[in-house]
């Protein structure tokens, strides 16, 4: 009886040792040089830029780094260039940009400059953003057609 239980325990230990998790990582980055580039039509926006700059600001309050409120913008501009898509400074910059576009009645700003002022009290902070830029309106769209050329793939 002892031998049977010992053999059963040994078989279960061997079976347990043979089973496990397997992680497979696949990286297809090496094939990127072998793909043939595809030529597509390019669309360029035609814009008219006003010569007088416009300035606007927005202020956002933040609690614990997560809860934000107090923006005076009526919509989101969504023109952030930061890696983090949330946070008080990003919301304040977007609010200032949206307020400037509303103030100038334009589609976008060109050559923008931001001035960010932060008062941080560890738990609570206020972020004030001021943007200055030249108002631009989209006056049309121009499609530039490209002709496909013979491209030989690069083999590495």
RONULUM-770015 format. One record per residue (C-alpha): residue in one letter; x, y, z. Coordinates in steps of 0.1 Angstrom, whole numbers, padded with zeros to 4 digits, always signed. Layout:
REM RONULUM-770015
AXYZ;...
END
This chain:
REM RONULUM-770015
X+0000+0000+0000;X+0028+0023+0008;X+0045+0016-0025;X+0013+0024-0044;X+0009+0057-0027;X+0045+0066-0031;X+0044+0057-0068;X+0012+0078-0072;X+0028+0107-0054;X+0060+0104-0076;X+0038+0102-0108;X+0019+0133-0098;X+0051+0152-0090;X+0066+0142-0124;X+0034+0152-0142;X+0033+0185-0123;X+0069+0192-0132;X+0063+0185-0169;X+0033+0208-0171;X+0036+0246-0168;X+0031+0279-0186;X+0048+0287-0218;X+0052+0323-0230;X+0058+0329-0267;X+0069+0364-0278;X+0069+0371-0315;X+0084+0402-0330;X+0078+0409-0366;X+0100+0441-0366;X+0126+0424-0388;X+0102+0421-0417;X+0097+0459-0419;X+0126+0464-0444;X+0112+0437-0467;X+0078+0453-0473;X+0072+0472-0505;X+0061+0508-0497;X+0028+0517-0512;X+0024+0551-0528;X-0009+0569-0519;X-0024+0602-0528;X-0014+0630-0505;X-0040+0655-0492;X-0028+0690-0482;X-0050+0714-0464;X-0049+0750-0478;X-0050+0774-0449;X-0051+0812-0447;X-0032+0827-0417;X-0041+0860-0400;X-0012+0883-0392;X-0024+0894-0358;X-0018+0869-0329;X-0045+0858-0305;X-0041+0850-0268;X-0064+0830-0246;X-0061+0812-0213;X-0077+0785-0192;X-0074+0773-0156;X-0079+0738-0143;X-0080+0726-0107;X-0069+0691-0098;X-0074+0669-0067;X-0051+0639-0060;X-0038+0641-0095;X-0069+0624-0109;X-0100+0645-0104;X-0099+0677-0126;X-0125+0705-0129;X-0129+0742-0137;X-0121+0744-0174;X-0138+0773-0191;X-0136+0757-0226;X-0168+0747-0242;X-0152+0719-0263;X-0121+0698-0265;X-0094+0710-0289;X-0076+0676-0290;X-0043+0690-0302;X-0020+0678-0274;X+0015+0666-0283;X+0022+0650-0250;X+0025+0613-0244;X+0001+0613-0215;X-0034+0619-0228;X-0048+0630-0194;X-0038+0653-0166;X-0043+0688-0155;X-0017+0704-0177;X-0029+0687-0209;X-0065+0697-0201;X-0055+0733-0194;X-0036+0735-0227;X-0065+0720-0246;X-0089+0744-0229;X-0067+0775-0237;X-0063+0763-0273;X-0101+0759-0277;X-0108+0793-0261;X-0083+0809-0285;X-0100+0793-0315;X-0134+0804-0303;X-0121+0839-0297;X-0106+0843-0331;X-0133+0822-0349;X-0107+0801-0366;X-0100+0764-0372;X-0066+0761-0357;X-0036+0781-0344;X-0002+0783-0361;X+0031+0789-0343;X+0016+0784-0308;X+0035+0792-0276;X+0023+0780-0242;X+0029+0795-0208;X+0020+0770-0180;X+0018+0781-0144;X+0013+0754-0118;X+0006+0759-0081;X+0011+0724-0065;X+0002+0717-0029;X+0008+0679-0031;X-0029+0670-0028;X-0044+0699-0047;X-0030+0719-0076;X-0041+0746-0100;X-0028+0747-0135;X-0031+0779-0156;X-0023+0777-0193;X-0019+0807-0217;X-0016+0802-0254;X-0005+0827-0281;X-0007+0819-0318;X-0018+0831-0352;X-0053+0821-0362;X-0057+0800-0393;X-0087+0790-0413;X-0089+0760-0437;X-0098+0775-0471;X-0097+0742-0491;X-0081+0709-0497;X-0057+0700-0525;X-0051+0664-0535;X-0016+0657-0549;X-0017+0625-0569;X+0014+0603-0568;X+0024+0578-0595;X+0034+0544-0583;X+0071+0536-0590;X+0089+0503-0592;X+0105+0497-0559;X+0126+0467-0552;X+0124+0452-0517;X+0154+0455-0496;X+0166+0421-0483;X+0187+0422-0452;
END
